[in-house]
Amino acid sequence: MIITITMNPSLDYSYIIPHLALGETNRFAAPVQSVGGKGINAGRTAALSGSEVLLTGFLAGDQGQLVAQYLQKEQLFNVAMQETTGQTRHAISIMHDQNFHTEIVEEGPLISDQEAHTLIDQLKEYVAKEDVQLICISGSINSQNEFIYLDMLKKIRTEISETLPVFMDVSGKQLHNLLTSNHYKPSFIKPNIPELAEILGTSLNTKEEAFEQLQNPLFDGIDYVMISCGSQGALCKMKDELYDVEIPKITVRNTTGSGDASVGGFMHAIVSDFTPENVLKYSMACGMSNAQHGEVGIINPKKVAEFQKQICVKKIQPQECIA
């Protein structure tokens, strides 16, 4: 079983319009509506891939009840969300002007340290009863504690398991504080190039520049580092090996959730014991398939299989240059 933790789920609305006119009235067709939040999106992809998935996290207010109903209707996973105060957020994604991607995202309910710790206590019960193979903590959290994700990881490592893989697709100060910890590191991270530059406090604009940072000491102790490079694919550290992943050009409908789908595919491939090369191919193919859907975290297995054949995974040495 894979358990995903989504601290800040959302009800997502995806709009597509040829041109977004700022300061003017823009009329849209009805949006594609789906439940989002990085952990939910990744869990959806993993479930569609064949993994057993349990969704945990927080939902709030009437909006949260609606989200819970939608998740149950999907009949893809088990759902064990906790209630909190406030309202679960909305997230609006607009694809416009030749694949420009604009997002309007609400802050979401405030989560206390005690609530976060109680959630981890709940995980103990699942790990004790179920064959849990991986825990994934993904996405933002509205918290006053910039170390809350590190605190959660520490609690997992000290009270649940020292070895259970813990994937963490998070960003900003929360990720920085994870990486600078001397004692607790996640098993997997997936920054894109701008996020990587922010973490390192430097300027990174190209895949080549990102590759030079793939063995940064900040990543020591992390089994899997995937640097998302958009249409250029990805750079990956898989334990002691480095890989350059190139993907073909495809027709894109909506890129929202594609990174999350890649994480979901990665999780499924890891618990299914794929080879490193096939883990990367499957992960990237899931992200590509999702980009052709309006919904988030949705994949087409036939397209995933097709894309896997078109993805090039090259093992590279530290001294090599990216072509």
C-alpha positions in Angstrom: 0.0 0.0 0.0 1.0 3.6 -0.7 -0.2 6.2 1.7 -0.3 9.8 0.5 -0.6 12.9 2.8 -2.1 16.0 1.3 -2.1 18.8 3.9 -3.9 21.3 1.6 -6.3 19.6 -0.9 -8.2 21.7 -3.4 -11.2 21.7 -5.7 -9.6 22.5 -9.0 -11.1 24.3 -12.0 -9.2 24.1 -15.2 -10.1 26.6 -18.0 -8.8 26.8 -21.5 -9.0 30.0 -23.5 -7.1 31.2 -26.6 -6.3 34.6 -25.1 -6.5 35.9 -21.5 -7.2 39.6 -21.6 -6.0 41.3 -18.4 -8.3 44.0 -17.1 -11.2 42.8 -19.3 -14.1 40.4 -19.1 -13.0 36.9 -20.2 -15.7 34.4 -21.1 -14.9 30.7 -20.7 -16.6 27.5 -21.5 -17.4 25.3 -18.5 -14.2 24.3 -16.7 -13.0 20.8 -16.1 -13.6 20.2 -12.4 -11.6 17.8 -10.3 -10.2 17.3 -6.8 -6.5 18.3 -6.5 -3.6 18.7 -4.2 -0.3 17.2 -5.0 -0.7 14.1 -2.8 -4.1 13.3 -4.1 -3.0 13.8 -7.7 0.0 11.5 -7.2 -2.2 9.0 -5.4 -4.7 9.0 -8.3 -2.0 8.2 -10.8 -0.5 5.5 -8.6 -4.0 4.0 -8.2 -4.7 4.1 -11.9 -1.4 2.3 -12.4 -2.5 -0.5 -10.2 -1.2 0.3 -6.7 -3.3 0.2 -3.6 -3.6 3.7 -2.3 -4.8 5.4 0.9 -5.4 9.1 0.9 -4.9 11.0 4.1 -4.6 14.7 5.0 -7.1 17.5 5.9 -10.4 18.7 4.6 -12.4 21.7 6.0 -16.0 23.0 5.9 -18.7 22.5 3.3 -16.1 22.6 0.5 -14.2 19.8 2.3 -17.3 17.7 2.5 -17.8 18.2 -1.2 -14.2 17.1 -1.9 -14.7 14.0 0.2 -17.8 13.1 -1.8 -16.0 13.5 -5.1 -13.1 11.3 -3.9 -15.4 8.6 -2.8 -17.1 8.6 -6.1 -13.8 8.0 -7.9 -13.6 4.6 -6.3 -9.9 4.4 -6.9 -8.5 4.6 -3.4 -9.3 4.4 0.3 -9.9 7.8 1.9 -9.1 8.7 5.5 -9.1 12.5 5.6 -9.2 14.4 8.9 -11.5 17.4 9.5 -10.1 20.8 10.4 -11.5 24.3 10.7 -11.9 26.8 7.9 -12.6 25.9 4.2 -10.8 23.7 1.8 -9.4 25.9 -1.0 -10.2 26.4 -4.6 -7.5 26.3 -7.3 -8.0 27.8 -10.7 -5.8 26.9 -13.6 -6.0 28.8 -17.0 -4.3 27.5 -20.1 -4.0 30.4 -22.6 -2.0 32.2 -25.3 -0.1 29.2 -26.7 0.2 27.2 -23.6 0.8 29.9 -21.0 -0.3 28.6 -17.7 -1.8 30.9 -15.1 -2.9 29.7 -11.6 -5.0 31.4 -9.0 -4.7 29.4 -5.7 -6.3 30.1 -2.4 -4.3 29.8 0.8 -6.4 27.0 2.4 -7.1 26.2 6.1 -4.4 26.8 8.7 -3.0 23.6 10.1 -1.6 23.5 13.6 1.5 21.5 14.7 -0.8 19.4 16.9 -3.0 18.5 14.0 0.0 17.5 11.9 1.4 15.3 14.7 -2.0 13.7 15.3 -2.1 12.8 11.6 1.3 11.0 11.9 0.0 9.1 14.9 -2.9 7.9 12.7 -0.3 6.6 10.2 1.2 4.4 12.9 -2.1 2.5 13.1 -2.1 1.9 9.3 1.5 0.8 9.2 0.9 -1.6 12.1 -2.1 -3.2 10.3 -1.3 -2.9 6.6 1.5 -3.7 4.3 2.6 -0.1 3.8 5.4 0.2 1.2 5.7 3.9 0.9 4.5 7.2 2.4 4.3 10.3 0.3 3.9 13.8 1.6 3.2 16.2 -1.2 2.2 19.8 -1.7 1.8 23.0 0.2 0.7 23.5 3.8 -0.7 26.6 5.4 1.3 26.5 8.6 3.0 29.0 10.8 5.9 26.5 11.4 8.5 26.6 8.6 9.9 23.3 9.9 6.6 21.4 10.1 7.4 19.0 7.3 10.8 18.3 8.9 9.0 17.6 12.2 6.6 15.2 10.4 9.5 13.4 8.8 11.3 13.1 12.1 8.2 11.7 13.8 7.8 9.1 11.0 11.5 8.1 11.3 11.5 7.9 15.1 8.1 6.5 15.8 7.1 4.5 12.7 10.0 3.3 10.6 13.7 4.2 10.0 13.6 2.6 6.6 10.2 3.0 5.1 10.5 5.2 1.9 9.1 8.7 2.5 8.7 10.7 -0.7 8.3 14.5 -0.2 7.3 16.6 -3.1 7.4 20.0 -1.4 9.0 23.4 -2.1 10.2 26.7 -0.7 11.4 27.0 2.9 9.8 23.7 3.9 12.1 21.9 1.4 15.1 24.0 2.2 14.7 23.1 5.9 14.5 19.4 5.0 17.6 19.6 2.9 19.7 21.4 5.5 18.7 18.9 8.2 21.7 16.9 9.5 19.7 14.0 10.7 16.5 13.4 8.6 16.2 13.4 4.9 13.3 12.3 2.7 13.8 9.4 0.3 12.7 11.4 -2.8 12.4 15.0 -3.8 11.3 16.6 -7.1 12.2 20.3 -7.5 12.0 21.9 -10.9 14.8 24.2 -12.1 13.4 27.5 -10.6 12.7 25.7 -7.3 16.2 24.2 -7.3 17.7 27.7 -8.0 15.7 29.1 -5.0 16.9 26.3 -2.7 20.5 26.8 -3.7 20.4 30.6 -3.7 21.8 30.8 -7.2 20.7 31.4 -10.8 19.9 28.3 -12.9 18.3 28.7 -16.3 19.3 25.5 -18.3 19.3 21.8 -17.9 23.1 21.9 -18.2 23.3 24.2 -15.2 20.9 22.1 -13.2 23.0 19.0 -13.9 26.0 20.6 -12.3 24.0 20.7 -9.0 22.7 17.1 -9.1 25.4 15.9 -6.7 25.2 18.9 -4.4 26.0 17.9 -0.8 22.5 19.0 0.2 21.1 15.9 -1.6 23.3 13.5 0.4 21.2 10.9 2.0 18.4 11.2 -0.5 17.9 8.1 -2.6 16.0 9.7 -5.5 16.4 13.3 -6.7 14.3 14.2 -9.8 14.9 17.7 -11.3 12.0 18.5 -13.5 13.0 20.3 -16.7 9.7 20.8 -18.4 9.7 19.9 -22.1 13.4 19.0 -21.8 12.5 16.0 -19.6 14.3 15.5 -16.3 17.6 15.0 -14.5 17.7 12.2 -11.9 19.9 10.8 -9.2 18.9 7.2 -8.5 21.0 6.3 -5.4 24.6 6.3 -6.9 23.6 6.7 -10.5 22.9 9.8 -12.5 20.5 9.9 -15.5 19.4 12.3 -18.2 15.8 11.8 -19.4 14.7 13.1 -22.7 11.0 13.1 -23.7 9.4 13.6 -27.1 7.3 16.6 -28.0 3.5 16.0 -27.5 0.3 17.9 -27.9 -0.5 19.5 -24.5 -4.0 20.2 -23.2 -3.3 21.1 -19.5 0.0 20.8 -17.7 -1.6 21.1 -14.2 -0.8 18.0 -12.2 1.7 16.6 -14.7 4.5 16.8 -12.2 2.3 15.1 -9.6 1.4 12.3 -12.1 5.2 11.8 -12.6 5.5 11.4 -8.8 2.6 8.9 -8.8 4.2 6.9 -11.6 7.5 7.0 -9.8 5.9 5.7 -6.6 4.1 2.9 -8.4 7.2 1.9 -10.3 9.4 1.8 -7.1 7.0 -0.4 -5.1 6.6 -2.6 -8.2 10.4 -3.1 -8.3 10.9 -1.6 -11.8 14.5 -1.2 -12.9 15.9 2.4 -12.5 15.6 3.1 -16.2 12.0 1.8 -16.3 11.1 3.7 -13.2 12.1 6.9 -15.0 10.4 6.0 -18.2 7.2 5.1 -16.5 7.3 8.2 -14.3 7.8 10.6 -17.2 5.3 8.8 -19.4 2.6 9.3 -16.7 3.4 13.1 -16.6 3.1 13.3 -20.3 -0.2 11.4 -20.4 -1.6 13.7 -17.7 -0.7 16.7 -19.8 -3.1 15.5 -22.4 -6.1 15.5 -20.0 -8.1 18.3 -18.5 -8.3 16.5 -15.1 -5.3 16.3 -12.8 -3.6 13.1 -12.0 -5.4 11.2 -14.8 -3.5 9.0 -17.1 -4.3 6.8 -20.1 -2.5 3.4 -19.7 -2.3 2.9 -23.5 -0.7 6.4 -24.0 1.7 5.7 -21.0 2.9 2.5 -22.7 3.3 4.3 -26.0 5.2 7.2 -24.5 7.5 4.9 -22.6 8.9 3.6 -25.9 9.7 7.1 -27.0 11.5 8.3 -23.8 15.3 8.1 -23.8 17.0 7.5 -20.5 20.8 7.9 -20.5 23.1 7.1 -17.7 25.7 9.8 -17.3 28.9 10.3 -15.4 29.5 13.3 -13.2 32.2 14.6 -15.4 30.1 14.4 -18.6 28.2 17.3 -20.1 24.5 17.2 -21.0 24.2 17.2 -24.8 
